[in-house]
């Protein structure tokens, strides 16, 4: 499919419409899973079991969040 065909198909699908600029302005960022887990006072194992997430996946999410944070952190001189 061409980019135009993909765009048209997405616009016709009521469950997969492209986001408009106004949609993006209304959206809020989801806190990192570690913050959510701590707010619920759950260990990694408890959180993974409660939400049926493989423990390794949960740990990968935490690692990815850390690497993103460190990659975008300002450089102090």
N, C-alpha and C positions, 0 to 999 in steps of 0.2 A: 504494500500500500504506500501511496505517496503521503507526504506530510499533510497535504490538503485533504486527502481521503480520510486520514486518521482523525483530523480535526472535525470534519463533517460527521463522521460516525460517532464521535464523542458527543457532539452537540445534539444528535438525535437520541442518544441513550439517556433517559431521565436519571439513571443511577450513576452516570459517569460524566457529568457535564464539566467542562473546564472551569476553573476558578476565574472569576472576574476580579478586577482590582478592588472593588468594594468588599468582596468576599475575603480577600487577603487582609484587609484592614480590620475586619471584625474578628479574625481568628486570633486566638491566644496561644502562646507557646505552652507545651506540656512540660511540666517539671521533669527533671531526670528521674528515672525509676528509683534510684537510691533515696531521693528525697521523699517520694511517695511511700516507699517501703518503711523508712524510718518514722514517718508520720503515723503509720499504722502500727508501729512498734512490733514489726515482724523481722525475724531473721531472714537471710536469703533463702534458706531451706523452707521456712514457713510460707514466705511470699510465693515461691515457685510452686509449692504444693497447692496453695489456695487458688492460684490463678492458672494452674495447669500449664506452667511454663517450664521447660527443661532447665534444670539448675545451671547447666553449662551456657545456655542462651542468656540467662539472667546475668551471669558473670561476664559474658562477652559484651552485653549492653553496658555494664559498668565500666569495662575496660575501654570500650569505644568512646563513652562519654568523657572519660579521663583524657584520652588521647586527643579528642576534639578540643577540650578545654586547654590543654597544654599547647596545642598547635596555634590556637588563636589568642593566647595570653600575650599581653604587651611585653615587650622586651625592656627590662630595666638596665640602665647603664650607669 
